């Protein structure tokens, strides 16, 4: 998969293209990607995806923008798993935000050589979100490329979207999240050095560097961790600000791996969240916190016994 910065392509071969934020790459996004691949194959085209970084709402309203379901690298890896040929990562800034809808469509056609464009039924684009499917279809007809829309994917009467997944994560509804994503929700990052508190308490942790300061979920979870060459590792994880130990700290993901004592600093770890055990809470002292950690570990091990 080729990753390109901006709306240009060194390849002049026509493409089937889709556009969006694709936060989470959920079942709705996956249906769109599968349809894009089918359309490209039928027309002998390569596939291309246009995404925006940062998310437009992070640019316009950074204080109230939604939390990220995945970081850019995770998103790109998911695109690669679907066999997408090109991904265009467009920097969303003031200049990009002012681009008229018609100019945006002209760029897709002239710079990216789009011959087939597929969008979600609610997709809006261009300055002031003035562009919609009807305008895109009109411009496509004028310029000689096809425009199609896909309908939303429903699950038990609920339209699958990044918004409903964020709500399910915030509520700790991990089974529902799995149903919406078609996979277990995970966070991937490099293991970094912490302050060693977990080791002192008898429960050493792998501390995962988070790309964003507002994770989509918090609390204590039963997890499985994956790292190249290490297979599947079971454990319990805490994601939050550690209120018993810190004041006004940034969120951190700490993973205690059962019966594991290898040095994995600097390794990339993917942590899958299987079940939420409890919310993060502030304890009166470290001794109470340590007893709770012991209980969390015991409960997580029992969960695995029941689900083997």
C-alpha positions as CSV (number, residue, x, y, z in Angstrom):
1,X,0.0,0.0,0.0
2,X,1.3,3.4,-1.0
3,X,0.9,6.3,1.5
4,X,0.9,9.8,0.0
5,X,0.7,13.2,1.6
6,X,-1.9,15.5,0.1
7,X,-4.1,15.5,-3.0
8,X,-1.6,14.4,-5.6
9,X,-0.5,11.1,-7.1
10,X,2.7,10.3,-9.1
11,X,0.7,7.5,-10.8
12,X,-1.6,8.5,-13.7
13,X,-3.5,5.3,-13.7
14,X,-7.3,6.0,-13.0
15,X,-8.6,5.0,-9.6
16,X,-11.7,4.1,-7.7
17,X,-11.7,6.4,-4.8
18,X,-13.5,7.0,-1.5
19,X,-13.3,9.8,1.0
20,X,-13.8,10.2,4.7
21,X,-12.4,10.2,8.3
22,X,-12.8,6.4,8.8
23,X,-12.4,6.8,12.6
24,X,-12.5,3.2,13.9
25,X,-12.8,1.6,10.4
26,X,-16.0,0.0,11.7
27,X,-18.4,-2.3,9.8
28,X,-20.0,0.6,8.0
29,X,-16.5,1.7,6.8
30,X,-15.6,-1.9,5.9
31,X,-18.8,-2.3,3.8
32,X,-17.7,0.8,1.9
33,X,-14.2,-0.4,1.4
34,X,-15.4,-3.8,0.2
35,X,-17.8,-2.2,-2.3
36,X,-14.9,0.1,-3.5
37,X,-12.7,-2.9,-4.1
38,X,-15.5,-4.7,-6.1
39,X,-16.1,-1.6,-8.2
40,X,-12.4,-1.2,-8.9
41,X,-12.0,-4.8,-9.9
42,X,-15.0,-4.6,-12.2
43,X,-13.5,-1.5,-13.9
44,X,-9.9,-2.5,-13.8
45,X,-9.0,0.4,-11.5
46,X,-6.7,0.7,-8.5
47,X,-8.2,1.7,-5.2
48,X,-7.6,4.9,-3.3
49,X,-8.8,6.4,0.0
50,X,-8.6,10.1,1.0
51,X,-8.5,10.8,4.7
52,X,-7.9,14.0,6.7
53,X,-5.4,14.7,9.5
54,X,-6.3,16.1,11.9
55,X,-10.0,15.2,12.0
56,X,-11.8,18.4,10.7
57,X,-13.6,18.8,14.1
58,X,-10.3,18.7,15.8
59,X,-9.3,21.7,13.6
60,X,-12.5,23.7,14.1
61,X,-13.4,22.9,17.7
62,X,-10.4,21.2,19.4
63,X,-11.9,21.5,22.9
64,X,-15.1,19.6,22.0
65,X,-13.9,17.3,19.2
66,X,-14.7,13.6,19.6
67,X,-12.2,11.3,21.0
68,X,-10.2,9.2,18.5
69,X,-11.0,5.6,18.2
70,X,-7.7,4.9,16.6
71,X,-4.5,6.8,15.7
72,X,-3.3,7.3,12.1
73,X,-0.9,4.4,12.1
74,X,-3.6,2.0,13.3
75,X,-6.0,3.3,10.6
76,X,-3.4,2.9,7.9
77,X,-2.7,-0.7,9.0
78,X,-6.4,-1.5,8.8
79,X,-6.5,0.0,5.2
80,X,-3.6,-2.2,4.3
81,X,-5.4,-5.3,5.7
82,X,-8.2,-4.6,3.2
83,X,-5.8,-4.4,0.3
84,X,-6.2,-0.7,-0.5
85,X,-3.6,0.4,-3.1
86,X,-3.2,4.1,-2.2
87,X,-4.0,6.2,0.9
88,X,-3.9,10.0,0.6
89,X,-3.4,11.7,4.0
90,X,-4.5,15.3,3.6
91,X,-3.5,17.9,6.1
92,X,-6.6,19.6,7.3
93,X,-5.7,23.3,7.8
94,X,-7.3,26.7,7.2
95,X,-6.4,26.6,3.5
96,X,-7.9,23.1,3.0
97,X,-11.0,24.1,5.0
98,X,-11.7,27.0,2.6
99,X,-11.5,24.9,-0.6
100,X,-14.8,25.1,-2.4
101,X,-16.7,21.8,-3.0
102,X,-16.4,22.1,-6.8
103,X,-12.6,22.7,-6.5
104,X,-12.3,19.7,-4.3
105,X,-14.0,17.5,-6.8
106,X,-11.9,18.9,-9.7
107,X,-8.8,18.1,-7.7
108,X,-9.9,14.5,-7.2
109,X,-10.4,14.2,-10.9
110,X,-7.4,16.0,-12.2
111,X,-4.8,15.2,-9.6
112,X,-5.8,11.8,-8.3
113,X,-7.3,10.6,-11.7
114,X,-10.6,9.5,-10.1
115,X,-12.9,7.6,-12.5
116,X,-15.2,6.2,-9.8
117,X,-16.0,7.9,-6.5
118,X,-17.8,6.1,-3.7
119,X,-19.1,7.9,-0.6
120,X,-21.3,7.3,2.4
121,X,-24.9,8.5,2.1
122,X,-24.3,11.3,4.6
123,X,-20.9,12.6,3.4
124,X,-20.5,16.3,3.2
125,X,-17.4,18.2,1.8
126,X,-16.0,21.5,0.7
127,X,-16.0,24.9,2.4
128,X,-19.0,25.2,4.9
129,X,-19.8,21.5,4.1
130,X,-21.7,22.8,1.1
131,X,-21.0,19.7,-1.0
132,X,-23.3,16.6,-0.9
133,X,-24.0,13.5,-3.0
134,X,-26.2,15.4,-5.4
135,X,-23.5,18.0,-6.1
136,X,-20.8,15.3,-6.4
137,X,-23.0,13.3,-8.8
138,X,-23.6,16.5,-11.0
139,X,-19.9,17.3,-11.1
140,X,-19.0,13.7,-11.9
141,X,-21.4,13.7,-14.8
142,X,-19.9,16.9,-16.2
143,X,-16.4,15.6,-15.8
144,X,-17.0,12.1,-16.9
145,X,-16.6,10.0,-13.8
146,X,-19.0,7.9,-11.8
147,X,-20.3,8.7,-8.4
148,X,-22.1,6.2,-6.1
149,X,-23.2,6.2,-2.5
150,X,-23.5,3.4,0.0
151,X,-26.2,3.2,2.6
152,X,-25.5,3.1,6.3
153,X,-24.9,-0.3,7.9
154,X,-27.5,-1.2,10.6
155,X,-27.1,-3.6,13.5
156,X,-30.2,-4.4,15.6
157,X,-31.8,-1.2,14.4
158,X,-28.8,1.0,15.2
159,X,-26.9,2.8,12.5
160,X,-23.2,1.9,13.0
161,X,-21.1,5.0,13.4
162,X,-18.0,6.2,15.2
163,X,-20.3,8.1,17.5
164,X,-22.3,5.1,18.7
165,X,-19.0,3.2,19.2
166,X,-17.6,6.0,21.3
167,X,-20.7,5.8,23.5
168,X,-20.4,2.1,23.8
169,X,-16.7,2.3,24.8
170,X,-17.5,5.0,27.4
171,X,-20.1,2.7,28.9
172,X,-17.8,-0.2,28.9
173,X,-20.0,-2.3,26.5
174,X,-17.2,-4.2,25.0
175,X,-19.3,-6.9,23.4
176,X,-21.4,-4.3,21.6
177,X,-18.2,-2.5,20.5
178,X,-17.0,-5.8,19.0
179,X,-20.2,-6.2,17.1
180,X,-19.9,-2.7,15.6
181,X,-16.3,-3.0,14.7
182,X,-16.3,-6.6,13.6
183,X,-13.2,-7.1,15.9
184,X,-12.1,-6.5,19.4
185,X,-11.3,-2.9,20.2
186,X,-7.5,-2.4,20.7
187,X,-4.9,0.3,21.3
188,X,-1.4,-0.1,19.9
189,X,1.7,1.7,21.1
190,X,5.3,1.4,22.1
191,X,6.2,0.3,25.6
192,X,7.9,3.2,27.4
193,X,9.6,3.5,30.8
194,X,7.3,4.5,33.7
195,X,7.9,5.5,37.2
196,X,8.3,1.9,38.5
197,X,5.3,2.1,40.9
198,X,3.7,-1.1,39.6
199,X,6.9,-3.0,40.1
200,X,7.2,-1.7,43.7
201,X,3.7,-2.8,44.4
202,X,4.4,-6.3,43.1
203,X,2.5,-5.9,39.8
204,X,5.0,-4.6,37.1
205,X,3.3,-3.1,34.1
206,X,4.1,-2.4,30.5
207,X,3.3,1.3,30.0
208,X,1.9,2.1,26.5
209,X,2.6,5.5,25.0
210,X,-0.7,7.0,23.9
211,X,-0.9,9.2,20.8
212,X,-3.8,11.3,22.1
213,X,-4.6,12.7,25.5
214,X,-8.3,11.8,25.5
215,X,-8.7,8.0,25.1
216,X,-12.1,6.7,24.1
217,X,-12.4,4.5,27.2
218,X,-11.1,4.5,30.8
219,X,-11.1,2.0,33.6
220,X,-9.7,-1.5,34.4
221,X,-10.0,-4.2,31.8
222,X,-9.3,-7.8,31.1
223,X,-7.0,-7.7,28.1
224,X,-4.9,-9.7,25.7
225,X,-1.7,-8.2,24.4
226,X,0.1,-9.0,21.1
227,X,3.7,-8.3,20.2
228,X,5.7,-9.8,17.4
229,X,7.5,-12.9,18.4
230,X,5.7,-13.1,21.8
231,X,2.4,-14.6,20.8
232,X,-0.8,-13.8,22.8
233,X,-0.2,-12.5,26.4
234,X,-3.0,-12.3,28.9
235,X,-3.3,-9.7,31.5
236,X,-5.2,-6.9,33.2
237,X,-4.9,-3.2,32.2
238,X,-5.7,0.2,33.7
239,X,-6.3,3.1,31.4
240,X,-6.7,6.5,33.1
241,X,-5.0,9.2,35.2
242,X,-4.0,7.1,38.3
243,X,-5.8,9.4,40.8
244,X,-4.5,7.6,43.9
245,X,-0.9,8.2,42.8
246,X,-1.0,11.3,40.6
247,X,-2.6,14.7,40.5
248,X,-3.7,16.2,37.1
249,X,-1.7,13.6,35.2
250,X,-2.1,12.6,31.6
251,X,-3.9,9.3,30.8
252,X,-1.7,6.3,30.6
253,X,-2.3,2.7,29.6
254,X,-0.6,0.3,32.0
255,X,-0.8,-3.5,31.3
256,X,0.1,-6.1,33.9
257,X,0.9,-9.3,31.9
258,X,0.5,-12.6,33.8
259,X,3.6,-14.7,34.4
260,X,5.7,-12.5,32.1
261,X,9.0,-10.9,33.0
262,X,10.8,-10.2,29.7
263,X,12.2,-6.8,28.8
264,X,9.9,-5.3,26.1
265,X,10.8,-1.6,26.4
266,X,10.6,-0.1,22.9
267,X,8.5,-2.9,21.6
268,X,5.2,-2.2,19.9
269,X,2.3,-3.8,21.8
270,X,-1.3,-4.1,20.7
271,X,-3.7,-4.4,23.6
272,X,-7.2,-5.8,23.0
273,X,-9.9,-4.9,25.6
274,X,-12.0,-8.0,26.3
275,X,-14.1,-6.9,29.3
276,X,-14.4,-3.9,31.5
277,X,-14.1,-4.8,35.2
278,X,-14.6,-1.5,36.9
279,X,-14.2,2.3,36.6
280,X,-11.0,4.0,37.7
281,X,-11.2,5.3,41.3
282,X,-9.2,7.1,43.9
283,X,-8.3,5.0,46.9
284,X,-7.4,6.4,50.4
285,X,-3.9,5.0,50.4
286,X,-1.5,2.8,48.5
287,X,-2.2,-0.3,50.6
288,X,-5.9,-0.2,49.6
289,X,-4.9,0.3,46.0
290,X,-2.6,-2.7,46.2
291,X,-5.3,-4.9,47.5
292,X,-7.6,-3.8,44.7
293,X,-5.0,-4.6,42.1
294,X,-4.7,-8.1,43.6
295,X,-8.4,-8.5,43.3
296,X,-8.4,-7.2,39.7
297,X,-5.7,-9.7,38.7
298,X,-7.5,-12.5,40.4
299,X,-10.8,-11.6,38.8
300,X,-9.2,-11.3,35.3
301,X,-7.6,-14.8,35.7
302,X,-11.0,-16.2,36.6
303,X,-12.6,-14.5,33.6
304,X,-10.1,-16.3,31.3
305,X,-10.8,-19.6,33.0
306,X,-14.5,-19.2,32.3
307,X,-13.9,-18.2,28.7
308,X,-11.3,-20.8,27.6
